[in-house]
Structures are given as C-alpha cells and as structure tokens.
Amino acid sequence: MSNDQWNDNRDDDQDEDLGTRGDKDTVRGKVNQAAGNVEEKAGDVLDNDEMQRHGQEKQIKGHIQEGAGDVERKADDILDDDDH
C-alpha cells in the first residue's frame, strides 16, 4: 500500500481536538473493517486471491485506525483533565 492510502487526509483534521479526530478515526476504521470484510468474502466467492488480500489489508488498516482513534480520545481526556 502506498503512503497516500494510509494518509486519509490527516492534514484536514489538524484544527480539530484529539477527541473529535479520535471519533472520526474510529468510524473510518470500522468502515474500513466492514468494507474489507465484504471485499475478502467477495474474493472468496470469486476465487480471486488479489481481492482477498486487498480485503484483508483494508481490515488491518481499519483495526489500526480504530486503535488510533481510541488513543486520540484517551489522550484528549487526559489533556482535558490536566486543564481543569
């Protein structure tokens, strides 16, 4: 996968707080997991190894995005607690 595929327009999110970015990353991650699962299953049905691998890669990307979203939200919570 190219770096552009992992970027997901992160520069556009720079002005948002970590919690909001975390929420968006979590949603993006879940969408990528679901789409990857569908693509992998389609590859199974069509006996298309490349489609299966791409679906698996998309699912991995989704898990990473979801995890990053969790970390961003937790960091935002900690930073908010420190501000009070």
N, C-alpha and C positions, 0 to 999 in steps of 0.2 A: 504494500500500500504506500502511496506517496504521502508526503507530509501534509499536502493540501487536504487529503481525505480525513486527516486527524484534526485539522485546524478548527473546523466548524465555526468560522467567523468569530473567533475569540476576541479580536480587536474591537468588535462592535459592542461587546459586553463590558469593556473596561470601566465604564462610568457607573455600572451597577454595583450594589453592595454584594458581598460574598454570598449572603443568604439567597438573594434573588438569582444570582448566577448559579448557585448550587441547585436551586429548584429547577432551573432550565436545563442544566446538565443532567439531572436525574431523569427528567422527562425525555430528553434526547436519548439518553441511554436506554430507557425502557422501550422507546420506539425502535431503536436500532436492534435491540434484542428480539423484539417481535418480528420485525422485518427480516432479520437474519434467519430466524427460525422458519419462517414461511419459505424463504429462498432455499434453505437447506432441504426442507421437505420436498419442495418442487424439484430440486436436483436429484433427490432420492427417486421420486416417481419417474422423472425423465432420464434417469441413469446418466446424469451429467455431473461428472466429478468436479469440474470447474465451478459450477453453480453451487454445489455442496460446500466447497471450500470457501467461496465468497460469502455464503450464508454464515458459515462458522466464524469467519473473520469479523463479520458485522456483529455477530453476537458477542464476541470478545470485546470489540470496540464499545459496545453498549454496556457491558459489565464495567469496563474501565471508566466510562463516562458517569455511570451511576455512582460508582465509588468516589470519583472526584467530586460529584455533587454533594455526597454525604460529608466529605471532608470540608468542602467550602462552607456548608451550612454550620457544621460544628465549629469551624474557625470563626465564623461570623458570630455565633452565640458566645464564644469565649471573648471575642473582642468587644461585643456589646456589654458583657458583664464587667469587663475592665473599665469601660467608660462610665459606669454608674458608681 
